[in-house]
Amino acid sequence: MIWVIMLGFAIWGAAVLAPAGPINAVGGFIAGAIVGPFGVWWAYHERGRVMRVCPACRSWTSPSATVCRHCGRDIPPPSSPAA
């Protein structure tokens, strides 16, 4: 049910935010209907994936990374939560 609501908001947002040029509200509605499900699919598949932040350059890195791909510095291992 939540996916239907999210899809509705995506379609509504595209229709409201569409510029009044070659793409009008109807075109924005259609674009949102086409593109919206991809955003829902991506959010579904990315859930549970935890990203880490490089302490040197503040870029997002993989949870298993030991070296930042942006600045090349070592990333300390994640600290385990206190028991």
C-alpha positions in Angstrom: 0.0 0.0 0.0 2.9 2.4 0.8 4.2 1.9 -2.7 0.9 3.1 -4.2 1.0 6.2 -2.1 4.7 6.9 -3.0 3.9 6.4 -6.7 1.0 8.8 -6.4 3.2 11.5 -4.8 5.8 11.0 -7.5 3.2 11.4 -10.2 1.6 14.4 -8.5 5.1 16.0 -8.0 6.0 15.6 -11.6 2.7 17.2 -12.7 2.9 20.1 -10.3 6.6 20.9 -10.9 6.5 20.5 -14.7 7.5 23.8 -16.5 4.9 25.5 -18.6 6.9 25.1 -21.8 7.0 22.1 -24.1 6.2 19.9 -21.1 2.9 20.9 -19.5 1.2 19.4 -16.5 -0.1 16.5 -18.6 3.3 15.8 -19.9 4.7 16.0 -16.4 2.1 13.6 -15.2 3.0 11.1 -17.9 6.7 11.5 -17.2 6.1 10.9 -13.5 4.1 7.8 -14.3 6.9 6.5 -16.4 9.9 7.4 -14.2 8.2 7.1 -10.7 8.3 3.3 -10.6 12.0 3.2 -11.2 12.5 5.4 -8.1 10.3 3.1 -6.0 12.3 0.1 -7.3 15.6 1.7 -6.5 14.5 2.6 -3.0 13.3 -0.9 -2.4 16.6 -2.5 -3.5 18.7 0.0 -1.6 17.0 -0.5 1.8 19.2 -2.0 4.4 22.4 -1.0 2.6 24.4 1.0 5.0 27.0 3.5 3.6 29.9 4.9 5.5 31.4 8.4 5.3 35.2 8.9 4.7 36.5 10.9 7.7 39.0 12.8 5.4 36.9 13.9 2.4 33.4 13.2 3.7 32.3 11.3 0.6 30.1 8.2 0.9 31.9 4.9 0.7 31.0 1.2 0.7 30.6 -0.5 4.1 33.5 -2.9 3.3 35.9 -0.3 1.9 39.3 0.1 3.6 40.6 2.9 1.3 38.5 5.8 0.1 38.1 5.8 -3.7 37.9 9.6 -3.8 40.9 10.7 -1.7 42.9 7.5 -1.4 43.2 7.6 2.4 42.7 4.7 4.7 39.2 4.3 6.3 39.2 2.9 9.8 37.1 -0.2 10.4 33.6 0.5 11.6 33.3 0.6 15.4 31.0 -2.0 16.8 28.1 -0.8 19.0 28.7 -0.9 22.7 27.0 -3.9 24.3 
